Amino acid sequence: MRAPLIAGAAALLVATAACSSSTPPPQAHGVDQSQAARIATDKYGGRSLGVEQDTAQGQPSWEVEIADSSQGRIEVDVAQRTGAVLTMERD
């Protein structure tokens, strides 16, 4: 009687460990404008002047215009779905 209980508890521990992850799950609704601005300024410094919808590398993106970054005045495209930085160009 004790063996099935122990086996069940071990299976539960394994299943729980498999579901745990240090990487946060992708957001269900993607990245909004303020998150895109934060992603871009965290990477390049400076301050966000504005964010508008764009397309970069065939993906919907947020174009974030940044002043006073480590690269000067730049535009950074952040993927709306994943939050990945797709492109950066000097303005």
C-alpha positions in Angstrom: 0.0 0.0 0.0 2.8 2.4 0.8 4.7 1.8 -2.5 1.9 3.3 -4.8 1.6 6.3 -2.5 5.4 6.9 -2.7 5.4 6.4 -6.5 2.5 8.8 -6.8 4.2 11.5 -4.8 7.4 11.1 -6.8 5.5 11.5 -10.0 3.9 14.6 -8.7 7.3 16.1 -7.8 8.6 15.3 -11.3 5.6 16.9 -13.0 5.9 20.0 -10.8 9.6 20.4 -11.5 8.9 20.0 -15.3 6.4 22.8 -15.1 8.7 25.2 -13.2 11.0 27.4 -15.1 13.1 30.4 -14.5 12.2 31.8 -17.9 8.9 33.7 -17.8 6.2 32.4 -20.2 5.6 34.5 -23.3 2.9 37.1 -22.8 -0.5 36.2 -24.2 -1.1 39.6 -25.7 2.5 40.5 -26.7 4.4 43.7 -25.9 2.6 47.0 -25.5 4.1 50.4 -26.4 5.4 51.2 -22.9 7.0 47.8 -22.6 8.7 48.3 -26.0 10.0 51.7 -24.9 11.4 50.1 -21.7 13.0 47.2 -23.7 14.7 49.7 -26.1 16.0 52.1 -23.4 17.2 49.2 -21.2 19.3 48.0 -24.1 20.6 51.4 -25.5 20.1 53.9 -22.7 18.6 57.3 -23.3 15.0 58.4 -23.2 12.0 57.4 -25.3 10.6 60.3 -27.5 7.8 58.3 -28.9 6.5 54.9 -30.0 4.5 54.0 -33.1 3.4 50.9 -35.0 5.7 49.6 -37.7 6.9 46.5 -39.5 10.4 45.2 -39.3 11.8 42.0 -40.8 8.3 41.0 -41.8 6.9 41.2 -38.3 4.6 43.7 -36.6 6.8 45.9 -34.4 7.0 49.0 -32.3 9.3 51.7 -33.6 10.8 53.4 -30.5 12.5 56.8 -31.1 15.3 57.4 -28.5 17.3 60.5 -27.7 20.6 60.6 -25.8 21.3 56.8 -26.2 24.8 55.3 -26.2 24.5 55.5 -30.0 23.0 59.0 -30.1 19.6 59.5 -31.5 18.2 56.2 -32.7 15.1 54.3 -33.8 14.7 50.8 -32.4 12.2 48.2 -33.7 10.8 45.9 -31.0 8.7 42.9 -32.1 5.2 43.2 -30.8 4.7 39.5 -30.3 8.0 38.6 -28.5 9.7 41.8 -27.3 12.8 41.0 -29.3 14.9 43.9 -30.6 14.7 43.5 -34.4 16.6 46.5 -35.7 18.4 49.7 -34.6 19.3 52.5 -36.8 20.8 55.9 -36.2 18.4 58.7 -36.8 
